[in-house]
Amino acid sequence: APSGERGSSWPGTGCYPRYTREEVGRHRSPRDRVWVTHGTEVFDVTDFVELHPGGAEKLMLAAGGALEPFWALYAVHNQPHVLELLREYKVGELSPEEGAPAPADSQDPFAGDPPRHPGLRVNSQKPFNAEPPAELLGERFLTPNELFFTRNHLPVPAVDPGTYRLRVEGPGGRGVSLSLAELRSRFPKHEVTATLQCAGNRRTEMSRVRPVKGLAWDIGAIGTARWGGARLRDVLLAAGFEPEREGEWHVCFEGLDADAGGAPYGASIPYGRAVSPAAEVLLAYEMNGQELPRDHGFPLRVVVPGVVGARSVKWLARVAVSPAESPSHWQRNDYKGFSPCVDWDTVDFSAAPAIQELPVQSAITQPRPGAAVPAGELTVKGYAWSGGGREVVRVDVSLDGGRTWRVARLLGERPVPGRAWAWALWEVTAPVAAGAELEIVCKAVDGSYNVQPDSVAPIWNLRGVLSNAWHRVRVTVTR
């Protein structure tokens, strides 16, 4: 039980007990009571959870922690009467020493990493890898920067934008060096709305079939943003490279994030995609109208629309035109797909091509697995996307495991043909009877009539990538 001393006085707060954040963090479920903080105040909102106008699941995202990061996403909370209502549930105050952050460990290479939103579901702390809760993921067409999934392979580098230089190089010593200010002033700013998806999105579903190697991503290793920056094509042409090259050439990217041996994260894309006006590859310095956050590549990153997120290198240091693809481990010996029959004793990474465009994908964001939903009308929501700029033309949803189907309503405007870089959000509403056990299933179809496979086993691979089988969510209908 919390060790606060009821009746101890703290100037200006009355006679409330004091608690540490650790003590508050123990109260994350109705059984243990649901506690949250706002400022220095502690509240027991257990009895309010089911009354929350935005839904119990939204309030539970903050259970055991601070409300402010979530209230920042929903401006309706920024009204005096909301705080007045909250104070009816006050049970204590945070201890005064809780205001001081813990000192950083100077020996820890991750000590300089930026703060993160507490609502993210963390898959690893060092390096930091996290995804947003599914119920927040599909609420907005553009994913808020602070809720965009984070995929880091190494510590986040600290970069001084004033001294930053991008090197653009090629065979024969050709190349240029550009400051951030030069990138902004010399090249027209271009904006593109694009979805980025990690190759391992939905890996947990593959691991249920057989163990795989990789982070345990649920359905949230995907997000959509409005990116702004210079076209890679413009920069390459200004550096003297031709709009077309004979043979198989590549554009390689290196980041400023490096391992203990000094090897940077790297990746590459085909030269033809890099210089294609239609491909809209960016050297991005803005994300959703704001400066790039540190976790997402500040001050400059590559954004390759329609391609696996692993090629959109962050903290970009070097662009190199090369007759060979990137020598990086992450290009040559990772992010490749294999047959289900291949294991770690027989795998040959050199025999498989690097993943570039991703297959058609969809997932259910609401309701969540195991939820109890009321009888009557049930609304199912989710996202759908396909690589290579292929438009999602249909999403089919079943409430009975795939025996019968409904066509979901696609939200938003139709994309430019061949440039469907961003996901489609979708929803469908159907009657459900009390006491029913539902297996909700979704599958997407793209403009080339590619469709998701019905099960995981035939597409299982030892790295757990390219997981795009029908998404399944089981729920119970209450009376």
Secondary structure, DSSP 8 states (H G I E B T S, - for coil): -----TT---TTS-S--EE-HHHHHT-EETTTEEEEEETTEEEE-GGGGGG-TT-HHHHHTTTTSBSHHHHTT-GGG-SHHHHHHHGGGEEEEE-GGGGS-----TT-TTTT-----TTSEEEETTTTEEE--HHHHTSSSS--GGGS-EE-SS------TTT-EEEEE-GGG-EEEEEHHHHHHHS-EEEEEEEEE-TTTTHHHHHTTS--SS----S-SEEEEEEEEEEHHHHHHHTT--S--SS--EEEEEEEEE-TTS-EEEEEEEHHHHH-GGG--EEEEEETTEE--GGGTTT-EEE-TTB-GGGS-SSEEEEEEESS---SHHHHSSS----TT--TTT--GGGS----B---EEEEEES-TT-EEESEEEEEEEEEE-GGG--EEEEEEESBTTSS-EE-EE-S----TT---S-EEEEEEEEE-TT-EEEEEEEEEETT--B--S-SGGG--TT--S--S-EEEEEEEE-
